[in-house]
Amino acid sequence: MNETWFTGLLDDAAVFPPGSMPLPEAIDAHARHRAAPYADLVGPLVLPAAALAEPVELPALDVVITLPEGPSHLLPALARAAGLPVRVRAVEVAVPEEMTPGRLFAELERALETVGELPVFVEIPRDGRRHALIAACQGPRFRAKFRTGGLTAEMHPGEGELAEAIFATVKAGVSFKATAGLHHAVRNTDPDTGFEQHGFLNLLAAVDAALSGADERTLAGILAERDGAALVHRLTAAGPRRARQVRSRFLSFGTCSIAEPVSELAELGLVPLSYVGEGALR
């Protein structure tokens, strides 16, 4: 299968729950991933802005900075990053509860006047501001970010809610990333927690369908699909051009484990088995 589907799909979020890897260990693990046979599948190391102030020597590496407290912390975080050897590839900004879409983007535009074309992912909240924020994320700079899970059952959006989000972003021509909850390739029920977890192959297939004009109900059905072979067949049947189109919308997802998604892709025959051979994924 054309690996365009998976190039750069896995943002390394090892320091975030539930993995919560200490920063020095996460840096070492990221270096191993970047030197592994599956390196092309791995994106930047995702770090909270607070990590930039930790007494840890950061090497030269690509990072994405998350700003959970909103846009007011953007410039201080970038100033700290400027004094480090890291290369900031993007920032992710949460939207405070009281902030309107208009105020958010006004603050972001002011803050970004002097930083060039740095991509900004706006974390879309699950409230009435959702559609206005998605609509405002058009253009080369702003992208959307969706939470697809978390540490409680309530943090996992249902198929209908996620289908609505995917439908809206594709219709608006907005690119997006996902984070949290995508622990497996295929839709599943976690045996330990009972949480209903989305699969990242389901998301790829749903974006593919949305680009073909499918409605929200159809997308919800694809997100609910638990047959991995059916999802593999759907993606395998699409050519490289379609893979590029889908990936231009669904850019990546944050995962606290790189090993799990790579191993599952290999088990499904979507990447070489050598990716999980001796020396890989350690």
Buried (B, 14 or more C-beta within 10 A) or exposed (E): BBBBBBBBBBBBBBBBEEBEBEBEEBBEBBEBBBEBBBEBBBBBBBBBBBBBEEEEEBEEBBBBBBBEEBBEBBBEBBEBBEEBEBEBBBBBBBBBEEBEBEEBBEBBEEBBEEBEEBBBBBBBBEEEBBBBBBBBBBEEBBBBBBBBBBEEEEBBBEBBBBBBBBBBBBEBEBBBBBBBBBBBBBBBEBEEEEBBBBBBBBBBBBBBBBBEEBEBEBBBBBBBBEEBEEBBEBBBEBEEEBBEBBBEBBBBBBBBBBBBBBBBBBEBEBBBEEBBEEEBBE
